[in-house]
Amino acid sequence: MGGLTEEQIAQFGLTVGVGGFILYMVFIIVQLARESKAGRFGTFVLFLVLGFGLLGFVAKNVIAWLLNI
């Protein structure tokens, strides 16, 4: 398929797919904060707690890239 290997296609799909999913999750957190009228501190807490899992996933990929795993 266009001279790409299965591994390259899978890596591209993972990068774009998970990146899109992360952006969508940020959108959901913003909507949740807006609809619940959380205020500044409540919005911070929502991003801290709900965004922590997303941050962990991104950190895992960055660490693997830095260690060339």
C-alpha positions as CSV (number, residue, x, y, z in Angstrom):
1,M,0.0,0.0,0.0
2,G,2.0,3.0,-1.3
3,G,5.3,1.4,-0.4
4,L,4.6,1.4,3.3
5,T,5.1,-1.6,5.6
6,E,2.4,-2.8,7.9
7,E,4.4,-1.5,10.9
8,Q,4.6,2.0,9.4
9,I,0.9,2.1,8.7
10,A,0.1,0.9,12.3
11,Q,2.4,3.5,13.8
12,F,0.9,6.3,11.8
13,G,-2.6,5.1,12.7
14,L,-1.7,4.9,16.4
15,T,-0.2,8.4,16.4
16,V,-3.0,10.1,14.5
17,G,-5.8,8.0,16.1
18,V,-4.6,8.5,19.7
19,G,-3.8,12.1,19.0
20,G,-7.3,12.7,17.8
21,F,-8.7,10.8,20.8
22,I,-6.7,13.0,23.2
23,L,-8.0,16.2,21.5
24,Y,-11.5,14.8,21.7
25,M,-11.1,14.0,25.5
26,V,-9.9,17.6,26.1
27,F,-13.0,18.8,24.3
28,I,-15.2,16.6,26.5
29,I,-13.5,17.9,29.7
30,V,-14.0,21.6,28.5
31,Q,-17.7,20.8,27.8
32,L,-18.1,19.1,31.1
33,A,-16.6,22.1,33.0
34,R,-18.7,24.6,31.0
35,E,-22.0,22.7,31.5
36,S,-21.5,22.1,35.2
37,K,-20.4,25.8,35.7
38,A,-17.4,24.5,37.6
39,G,-15.6,27.8,37.8
40,R,-11.9,28.3,37.5
41,F,-10.8,26.0,40.3
42,G,-13.3,23.3,39.4
43,T,-12.1,23.4,35.8
44,F,-8.5,23.1,37.0
45,V,-9.5,20.0,39.1
46,L,-11.3,18.4,36.2
47,F,-8.3,18.9,33.9
48,L,-6.0,17.6,36.6
49,V,-7.9,14.5,37.5
50,L,-9.3,13.5,34.1
51,G,-6.3,14.7,32.1
52,F,-3.9,12.7,34.3
53,G,-4.5,9.5,32.4
54,L,-3.9,11.2,29.1
55,L,-0.7,12.7,30.5
56,G,0.5,9.2,31.6
57,F,-0.1,7.8,28.1
58,V,1.8,10.7,26.4
59,A,4.6,10.4,29.0
60,K,5.0,6.7,28.3
61,N,5.5,7.3,24.6
62,V,7.9,10.1,25.2
63,I,10.0,8.0,27.6
64,A,10.0,5.1,25.2
65,W,11.1,7.4,22.4
66,L,13.9,8.9,24.6
67,L,15.2,5.4,25.5
68,N,14.9,4.3,21.9
69,I,12.7,1.3,22.8
